């Protein structure tokens, strides 16, 4: 059975329309993938900034003579919004030889809290600080 000329042109047009539709779906999927990559990079940069803030605060505490503050709260403005750093220091309770408590040893906990898209986020580090007496 032979198709008329008009039917062949209609079939060719249908093939082109299907091809364009497949191409458009591919372009939309590629655009979504690029958007996801951009969001992932932004989130990674935000996490890196918070880690750096915590590392800087830890270095300040370790370099400052005297015992660390028992509690302290600091607000740091970043390009992604404010980050609140909460500091808590307690006696470590570590024991050495003969079950004697190690004096001058403090456990410091730093907690960073911020909001990302109205969702609370936080990171925490703990470290020891020794101040001999």
Backbone torsions as a table, in degrees:
resi	resn	phi	psi	omega
1	UNK	NA	125.9	-179.6
2	UNK	-96.7	139.8	176.6
3	UNK	-87.8	147.0	177.0
4	UNK	-70.7	164.5	-179.2
5	UNK	-59.7	-41.7	179.6
6	UNK	-62.8	-40.6	179.8
7	UNK	-66.7	-38.7	178.2
8	UNK	-64.8	-41.2	177.6
9	UNK	-64.6	-39.7	178.6
10	UNK	-64.7	-40.6	179.0
11	UNK	-65.9	-40.8	177.5
12	UNK	-63.3	-41.0	177.7
13	UNK	-62.6	-41.6	178.2
14	UNK	-62.8	-41.4	177.6
15	UNK	-62.1	-43.1	179.0
16	UNK	-63.6	-42.5	-179.9
17	UNK	-63.8	-40.2	177.2
18	UNK	-65.4	-41.6	178.0
19	UNK	-62.0	-44.3	179.0
20	UNK	-64.3	-39.1	178.7
21	UNK	-63.2	-44.9	178.4
22	UNK	-61.9	-43.4	178.2
23	UNK	-61.3	-43.9	-179.3
24	UNK	-63.3	-40.9	177.7
25	UNK	-63.5	-41.4	177.6
26	UNK	-62.3	-42.9	179.0
27	UNK	-64.4	-41.4	177.7
28	UNK	-63.4	-41.3	178.1
29	UNK	-64.4	-40.5	177.7
30	UNK	-64.1	-41.5	177.2
31	UNK	-61.2	-41.3	178.2
32	UNK	-64.8	-40.3	178.7
33	UNK	-63.5	-42.0	177.9
34	UNK	-64.2	-41.5	177.9
35	UNK	-60.7	-42.8	178.3
36	UNK	-63.4	-39.0	178.1
37	UNK	-64.6	-42.5	179.1
38	UNK	-63.4	-42.4	177.6
39	UNK	-63.3	-40.7	179.6
40	UNK	-64.0	-40.4	178.1
41	UNK	-64.5	-42.3	178.9
42	UNK	-63.3	-42.5	178.5
43	UNK	-65.0	-40.3	178.5
44	UNK	-63.5	-42.1	178.1
45	UNK	-63.7	-39.3	178.5
46	UNK	-64.9	-44.1	177.6
47	UNK	-62.3	-42.1	178.7
48	UNK	-62.1	-40.4	179.7
49	UNK	-64.3	-42.4	179.3
50	UNK	-65.4	-42.6	177.3
51	UNK	-60.3	-40.2	179.6
52	UNK	-67.0	-39.6	177.4
53	UNK	-61.2	-44.9	178.8
54	UNK	-64.0	-42.0	179.3
55	UNK	-64.2	-40.3	178.7
56	UNK	-64.3	-43.3	179.9
57	UNK	-65.4	-39.0	177.3
58	UNK	-62.2	-43.2	178.5
59	UNK	-63.6	-39.2	177.1
60	UNK	-60.8	-45.8	-178.8
61	UNK	-63.7	-43.2	-178.7
62	UNK	-68.0	-31.1	-177.5
63	UNK	-86.2	-18.4	-177.5
64	UNK	-81.3	127.5	178.1
65	UNK	-69.4	156.5	-179.4
66	UNK	89.1	170.8	-178.9
67	UNK	-72.4	145.8	178.8
68	UNK	-68.9	154.8	177.1
69	UNK	-58.9	140.0	179.8
70	UNK	-64.1	-47.0	174.6
71	UNK	-138.5	145.4	178.9
72	UNK	-161.3	146.1	177.4
73	UNK	-132.0	132.7	-177.7
74	UNK	-129.0	137.0	173.4
75	UNK	-105.8	128.6	179.8
76	UNK	-119.0	125.7	178.3
77	UNK	-87.3	128.2	177.0
78	UNK	-119.2	174.3	176.3
79	UNK	-69.6	-9.8	-178.0
80	UNK	-108.1	6.2	-177.6
81	UNK	116.7	171.2	-176.9
82	UNK	-72.4	143.7	174.6
83	UNK	-119.0	127.9	179.3
84	UNK	-100.3	123.6	178.6
85	UNK	-103.9	119.6	176.9
86	UNK	-106.2	130.7	-179.3
87	UNK	-116.5	133.8	174.7
88	UNK	-135.4	132.7	178.8
89	UNK	-126.5	133.0	177.3
90	UNK	-136.5	158.2	174.1
91	UNK	-59.6	138.1	-171.9
92	UNK	-69.0	-32.1	-176.6
93	UNK	73.7	11.2	178.0
94	UNK	-70.8	144.5	-179.5
95	UNK	-121.2	141.7	179.3
96	UNK	-103.9	-149.2	178.6
97	UNK	-60.0	149.1	179.4
98	UNK	59.7	23.4	176.9
99	UNK	58.5	33.2	177.8
100	UNK	-92.5	136.8	179.4
101	UNK	-71.5	136.6	179.2
102	UNK	-79.7	114.0	-179.7
103	UNK	-78.2	150.0	176.7
104	UNK	81.9	2.6	-178.5
105	UNK	-101.5	122.8	-179.6
106	UNK	-118.6	143.7	172.7
107	UNK	-99.2	119.6	-178.7
108	UNK	-108.5	131.3	177.0
109	UNK	-116.5	124.1	175.2
110	UNK	-112.0	127.9	178.8
111	UNK	-122.7	124.8	175.9
112	UNK	-101.4	129.2	178.6
113	UNK	-127.4	136.5	178.5
114	UNK	-155.7	174.4	179.8
115	UNK	-118.1	136.7	175.4
116	UNK	-126.4	112.7	-177.8
117	UNK	54.7	46.4	180.0
118	UNK	61.3	22.9	175.0
119	UNK	-117.5	126.4	-178.6
120	UNK	-67.1	133.8	177.8
121	UNK	-124.8	152.7	175.6
122	UNK	-156.4	152.7	174.6
123	UNK	-136.9	147.7	-176.6
124	UNK	-138.1	140.2	171.5
125	UNK	-129.9	149.3	176.4
126	UNK	-128.8	141.0	178.9
127	UNK	-154.3	162.9	-179.6
128	UNK	-102.1	144.4	174.9
129	UNK	-127.1	127.8	179.1
130	UNK	-107.9	128.0	174.3
131	UNK	-128.4	103.5	-179.5
132	UNK	-69.5	149.0	-176.5
133	UNK	-124.9	NA	NA
